[in-house]
Amino acid sequence: MAEKIKFTKQEQKKQQDALKQFRRFLPTLQLKKQQLQAEVRRSADLLEDNLRRQQELRGVLARSLIFFGDPAAAKLAASKVKIGTVRTSTQNIAGVPVPVFDGIDFENIPVDRFATDWYIDDAVDALKRAAELREEYRVLQVQFDLLSEELRTTGQRVNLFEKVKIPECQENIRRIRIMLGDLETSAVARSKIAKRKTAATAE
């Protein structure tokens, strides 16, 4: 429903200024939307790549670390992998602050190389890499969610400007111009009638 407007020159200028402002901001919003679309696609690709690397690592573990068939060896390797700190930083992507995965600091749990089998080192390294990939995926998912939400919001703003605000201002300006034109025509007509009456009275 169109907003109520005053049919005055002041209102006409107000609507023209608003239209100018919407037209000035729209290209910026459209550019941001395009950048966000590209970043959301890139973020989705990174998530997919992470899942692929996790799958590959599981394949390596299944093929080469047969010791996981030994519950005691698997338990020993897992006991040597404890996450201390997940390091993240913040990066601005297309105007959106998002977390970035920087790595994991693992607790330093020594492995007695003389008391454990040789493959335990490889198992510990693989489990650490698996933990890193899982944490990286979690951060990437947060990135994707934040960028997707910003894209949704920006898309709504673009649609609001393109389909509501700009057409609304254009229609308001058109209606005001018609009304002001009619009022001017009416005023001229009244003036002519008044002149004729004045002239007739004078005669």
C-alpha angles and dihedrals in degrees: 000000000000116000119251110262136189116239095228136116089245090056090046091056090046091054092045091051091049091049091050090051094049091049091049095051098040097076090051091052092046090051091049090050091053091048091049092048089054092046093048089052090048091048091051089050091052091051091050092048091050091052090049091052091048090052092049091050091051088052091052091050092048093049104038108022099064089159088085084081085069107074093201093054092046091049091048093051092047091050089059093058115075123154113232105175133357106214119213135164133192125253130185110232116181089335094311120114106223133173118254123204111238101172145276129278107212123205111259104248110168121226117215099227092194095052098044134062118262095249094061090083091055091047092051091049091049093048091049091051090049090052091049092051092049092050091044089052091051091053092044089053090054089049091051093048093049094047092046091051091049090048090052092050093045091048089053090051092049090051091047091054096040100041105026119016101040096043089044093054091045091052093046091051090049092051093046091049091051092047094046089048091051091047091050092048090048091049091051090049092049090048091053092048091049091050091050091050091048091049091047092050091049091054 
